[in-house]
Amino acid sequence: MTIDAIDRSMGFAPQYDAPIPYMHRTRTMYQAIGYDPYRWAQYAEVPFQPLTKPLAQSKVTLIVTAAPYQEGKGDQGPGAAYNAGAKFYEVYALPTDRDHDMRVSHIAYDRVHSPATDQNAWFPLPMLRTLAQEGRIGGLTANFLGAPTNRSHRHTVTVDCPEILRRCREEGTDVAVLVPNCPVCHQTVSLVARHLEENGIPTVVMGCAKDIVEFCGVPRFLFSDFPLGNGAGKPHDPASQRATLELALKVLESAPGPRTTVQSPQRWAADAAWKLDYSNVETMPAEEIQKKRDDFAKQKAIAAELRRQTIAAEPRHETAAA
């Protein structure tokens, strides 16, 4: 009797219907295209800051890895290829009292299964405004923040995290909600969440890469078993988006201590075969791996030059360099 037959007879889910092993797939993909395996951030201890006031009295800061649309920087629309030219390399702040055109073409979200046609799936600002109007949260800070998705752990920890903390303090942040998209995004916001909690600001991460977030170690994590790029709920499904954000806020309120992970009960689809596809070297033909090798080298060169130009052109705030 085959394993599949046993599964069917027992009513088991397929063995692949489990959280995608993003660290393993990223590691094997790097090796396949000729790079050393990536070292993911990992900590034994995790900081934890309890809420100091009810959420209905708290000012919330949204922190995202999505990028504002940049005219003239190439295709940034749904399904666009990875676009290093649309990346950002410094923390940014934009007003929360208006709408924004936020894109994810600069990161490695799931381009096969995420339609990327509804930014509310990765940018819950409108839903947070609704909850503020309803009194579920005390309000939003004047600005939301963008966290750069640097592959350099050191740069994220020594430059970006202190800058985000500085801006949160200026905004009067009581709690922070962080929404990543790609694998490295999940590591970035995990490092940011840790830094904020070490400095007195409670956080919750809303994401889809369970292994990366838990490996790094964060205080509170709402895991949605969705394709990357949908950490704030299913696209074009306001009920899913509201339920996802509401559950994240409940995790903020009720987490008993660090490393609290809550999994959303929502399923992406009845058929979980979509989990087999993302960066799965085992299913890729040789010509596709070669194309990825060529594309990666090209985009890496573009990103390196843009980072160099950004650092040369704009002096850092002295606190961020600490």
N, C-alpha and C positions, 0 to 999 in steps of 0.2 A: 504494500500500500504506500503510495507516494506521500510526501509531506503535504502537498496541496490537497490531496484527497483526505488526509487526516484532518487538516484544518477545516475543510468543508464539513466533514462529518461532525466535528466538535463545535462548529459555529465560530471558529477563531477568525480573527482578521488576518489578512496576508502578513507575512513576516516583514515586508517593507512598509507596512502601515505603522510607522513609528517616527518620531522626530528625525528629520534628516541630519546625518552626521556631517555637518558643514566643515568642521576642522579637518576631518579625514579627507573629504573630497577636495578641499582647497589644497591640502598638502600633496595629494597625489597629482592634482592638476599642475601645481608648480613644478613638481618633479618631471611630469610628462613634457612640459614646454621648456625644460632646461634650467630651472632655478632651484636653489636650495629650499628645503621645506620651510614654511613660515613658522616662526615661533610665536604662538599665541600668548597673550598676557595671562598670568596665573598668580593668584595669591592664596595663602592659607587662611589669613584673617580678613574679616569683612566688617567695615564700620557700620554702625546703625544709629540713626538719630530719630527718636520718637517724635511724633507731632507735638508741637507745643500749644496748639490751639485747634479747635474744630475746623474742618475743611470749609464749612459755611462762613468762617471768619478769616480764611486764609487766602493770601494772594499767590496765584499760581504762575510759574514761568514754564512755558513750553520750549523745549530744546529739541531741534531736529537736525537731520543730516541732509535733508533735501536742499536743493539750490534754487534761488530765484531765477526765473528765466532771464537769459542774457542774449539780447538781440545781437546777431552777427557772429555768434559762437557756434554755428553749425546746428545740425538737427538735434533737438532736445525733446521731441514729441514722443508719443506712445510707440514703443517698440524700437526706438532709435538705438543704433549701436552705441556701445560704451564711448563716451565723449569726454576725453580728458580736458579738452578746451573749455568745457563748461564747469569744471571743478572750481571750488573756492579753497583758499589756503589760510584764511584768517577768520576768526570768529566774527560773525556779523549780527546785527540787531535790526529788526524791522518792527513797525508799529502793529499792535494787536487789534486796533480799532477799525481795521479795513481789510479787504481781501487781497490776496497775493497769488501770483502765478508761480507755483512751486513745481520743480521738475526733478526727475531722478535718473536722467540719462547719463550722469557723470559717475554712476556707481553700478556695481554688479548685482542689480536686483534680478528677479526671475523673469527674464524677457520672454520665456515660452508660455508661462502660465499666468502671469500677472498682466492684465490688459493695459495698466498704467494710463487709463482714461479718466480716472476719478481721483484727484489729489486728496480727497478726504480719507482715502485709504491709508495715506502716509502723513497727512498733515491735518490733525484734528482741531485746528484753531477755530473754525466755525462752530463745531460742536462744543468746544470749551466756552465760547461766547454764549451759546444757548444755556449751558449749565450755570454760567455766572448770572444770567438774566433770571433764571429760575431760583437762584439762591443756593444751589447745590455746592458751589464754591464761593468764596468771598469776593473773587474777582480775578482778573488777569493783570499781570504787570504790563506796563506801557508798551514793552517790546517782547517779542519772542526772540530766541537766539539760534544761530546756526553753528553747529560744531563741525569743523573740518575733519574729513576722514583720512587722516595721515596714517600711513603704514608704520611710521616711526613711533614706537611706544614712548621713547624719550621725549620727542617733540610734543606729543599729546599730553604727557604728564607734566612736563616742565614749562610749557608755553600755553597750550590751549586750555587746559584745566584751570590754571590760575586766572586766566583772562575771563573765562566763563564765570568763575566764582566772583571776581571783581564786579562784573556786570550784574550778576544776581544781587549782590549786596547793594549796588546802586539802585536797582529796581525795587528793593524792599521785598525780595522773594521769601515766601514762607515755605513753599514746597515746589518741587520741579517734576514735570512729566517729560520723559525723554523717549523719542520715537526714532529708531534706526531703520535702515533698509537693507544694505548689503552685509556680507559677513564682517568686513572690517568696520563698517558702521556700528555693528553690534558691540564690537570690542571698544570702539571709541566712546560710545555713550556709557558703557560699563565703567570705563576709567573715569569719565566725568562724574557719574553717579557716586562712585567711591569718594572722589575728591570733595564733592559737595557735602556728602554725609559726614566726612571727617571734619568738616568746617561748619556743622550745625544745621544743614538744610536737608530735610527728608526728601527722598526721591522714589519714583517708580519708573521702571523701564517697560515699555510696551513693544514687544518684538516677536520675531519668528524663528530666530536661531538659538534654540535652547542650549545647545552644547557650548557655544561660545560665551554666552552670558554667564552660565553657571560655572564654567571653567575659570573665568576671570574672577567671579565672586561679587555679587551685588546685594544690597540690602533687600530690595523688593523687585520682583519680576513678574509681569503678566505675560505668559507665553500663549500666543495664538498659533496653532499648527496650520498656518497658511503659507503660500509661496512668499518669498522675500519681496518686500514692497507693499505689504498689507498689514503692517503692525497696528494700524488704527481701525481695522475692520474690513469687511468685504467691500469691494468697489461697487458703487451704485446701489448700496443697501444701507440707508440711514439707520434702520433698526439694528443691524449688525454693528455699525459704527458707534451708535449710542450705547449698546450693551457692552461693547469692548471698553469704551472709556469709563463707563460706570463701574465695571468690574475692576479696572485699574485703580480708580479712586477708592474702592472698597479695600483693595490690597494696601493702599497707602494708610488707610485708617486702622486696619485690623492685623497687619503683620506682627507676629509676636517677637520677631527678632531677625537678625541678618540671614541671608540665603533663603528668604521666603519666596518660593515660586508657586504661582497659581496658574493652572492651565485653563484657558477658556474652553467651555463645553462646545463651542461652535466648530463645525467641520467645514472644510473648504468644498468638498464634493463627496458624494457617496463612494466614488471610485478613487482610491488613494494612489493610483498608478503615477500621478504627477510627481510623486516624491522620488521616482526613479531617475528623473531627467537631469536635475540641476548639477552641472559640473561633474558628471559621472563618466570618468575616463573609461570605465569598463564597457560602456555602450557606444563610445565614440569611434568612428572610423579614423584611420591615420591621417587622411587629408583634412579632417576637421581639426584635429590636434595641431597639425602644421599651421593651419590658418590662425588658430588661437595663439600659437607661438609668435607668428608674424605680427598679429594685431596687438598683442601684449607689449612687444618690444616697441612698436610705434607709439602707442599711447603712453607708455612709461616715459619715453623721451620727451613727449609733449608736456606731460605733467611735471617732469623735472625742470624743464625750462620755465614753465609758468610759475612754479614755486620759487625758482631763483629770482625771477623778475619781481614777484610780489615782495619777497624779503628785502631785495635791494631798494625797492621804491618806497616802502612804507615802514618807518621806524616803529618798533614795538612800544606799547605802554610799559613803563618801567616795572610795574607789578607783574606783568605777564612774563618778564624775563627772569623773574626771581626763581 
